[in-house]
Amino acid sequence: MTIVVGFVPTKEGRAALARAAEEARGRHSRLVVVNSHRSTGDAHDDSAREAETEIQQVADGLSGDGVEVEVRRLGRGNEPAEDLIAAAAETDADLIVIGLRRRTPVGKLILGSNAQRILLDAPCAVLAVKG
């Protein structure tokens, strides 16, 4: 059994990661943490370092609990939805966990909605968590 979680260092990302960790412990599942972002060319920016530190802390804690954790840091230029859906399909995941934030209708129109795409196109169940 595999759980895939999307993580960025925001309150929504932290809530998704915490819930995915709970699910992995409870289900005795493998956890795949996907940190997907559009590459800026600077692999050492503050956001990337913050995400890496937080993911490593969670991974260390879960490993101590006997949960297998795989971390994927992706900066290929894909939308996060594409990376999460691909990771779920590749690992034959049973669940994807994502964080949600409220967006204005104009924000959805201009930026698109990764959450909506994941909910509609995921090959498995999706658990959406509020920050």
C-alpha positions in Angstrom: 0.0 0.0 0.0 1.3 3.5 -0.9 0.3 7.0 0.0 1.5 10.0 -2.1 1.5 13.5 -0.6 2.2 16.8 -2.2 4.3 19.1 0.0 5.3 22.7 -0.1 6.4 24.7 3.0 3.0 26.4 3.6 0.4 25.8 6.2 -1.6 23.7 3.7 1.4 21.7 2.7 2.3 21.0 6.4 -1.3 19.9 7.1 -1.2 17.5 4.1 2.1 16.1 5.2 1.0 15.6 8.8 -2.2 13.9 7.7 -0.4 11.7 5.2 2.0 10.7 7.9 -0.9 9.7 10.2 -2.5 7.7 7.4 0.8 5.9 6.6 1.3 5.0 10.3 -2.3 3.8 10.6 -2.4 1.8 7.4 1.2 0.5 7.7 1.8 2.1 4.3 4.8 3.4 2.3 4.8 7.2 2.0 6.0 9.0 -1.1 6.5 12.8 -0.4 6.5 14.8 -3.6 7.9 18.4 -3.5 7.1 19.7 -6.9 7.9 23.2 -8.1 8.7 25.1 -11.2 12.5 25.2 -11.4 13.9 28.7 -11.1 17.4 27.5 -11.8 18.4 28.3 -8.2 18.4 25.0 -6.3 19.5 26.7 -3.1 16.7 29.2 -2.6 15.1 29.7 0.8 11.9 27.9 0.0 13.7 24.8 -1.3 15.9 24.6 1.8 12.9 25.1 4.1 11.0 22.3 2.3 14.0 20.0 2.3 14.5 20.5 6.1 10.9 19.9 7.0 10.6 16.8 4.7 13.7 15.3 6.2 12.4 15.9 9.8 9.2 14.1 9.0 11.0 11.3 7.1 13.3 10.7 10.1 10.4 10.6 12.5 8.4 8.2 10.3 11.4 6.0 9.7 11.7 5.7 13.4 8.1 4.4 13.5 8.9 1.8 10.9 7.2 3.6 8.0 9.1 3.5 4.6 9.4 7.1 3.3 10.6 8.1 -0.2 11.1 11.8 -1.0 10.9 13.1 -4.5 12.1 16.7 -5.1 11.0 17.7 -8.6 11.8 20.9 -10.3 11.2 20.0 -13.9 8.8 22.7 -14.9 5.7 20.5 -14.7 2.6 21.6 -12.8 2.5 20.0 -9.4 -0.7 18.2 -10.4 1.1 16.4 -13.2 3.9 15.3 -10.9 1.5 14.0 -8.2 -0.7 12.1 -10.6 2.4 10.6 -12.3 3.8 9.6 -8.9 0.5 8.0 -7.9 0.3 6.1 -11.1 3.9 5.0 -11.0 3.7 3.7 -7.4 0.2 2.2 -7.8 -0.8 4.5 -4.9 -4.0 3.9 -2.9 -4.3 7.5 -1.8 -3.1 11.0 -2.6 -3.1 13.6 0.1 -3.2 17.3 -0.8 -3.5 20.6 1.0 -6.2 23.1 -0.1 -6.4 26.8 0.2 -9.3 29.1 -0.7 -8.8 31.0 -3.9 -10.8 33.7 -5.6 -12.6 32.9 -8.8 -10.2 35.1 -10.7 -7.2 33.4 -9.1 -8.6 30.0 -10.3 -9.1 31.3 -13.8 -5.6 32.9 -14.1 -3.6 30.3 -12.3 -5.6 27.2 -12.9 -6.4 24.7 -10.1 -3.9 21.9 -9.3 -6.3 20.6 -6.7 -9.2 20.3 -9.1 -7.0 18.5 -11.7 -5.8 16.1 -9.0 -9.3 15.4 -7.8 -10.5 14.8 -11.4 -7.6 12.9 -12.9 -6.1 10.9 -10.0 -5.9 7.2 -10.5 -6.8 6.6 -6.8 -8.7 8.2 -3.9 -7.8 11.8 -2.9 -7.8 13.2 0.6 -8.0 17.0 0.6 -6.8 18.7 3.9 -7.4 22.3 4.9 -4.5 24.3 6.4 
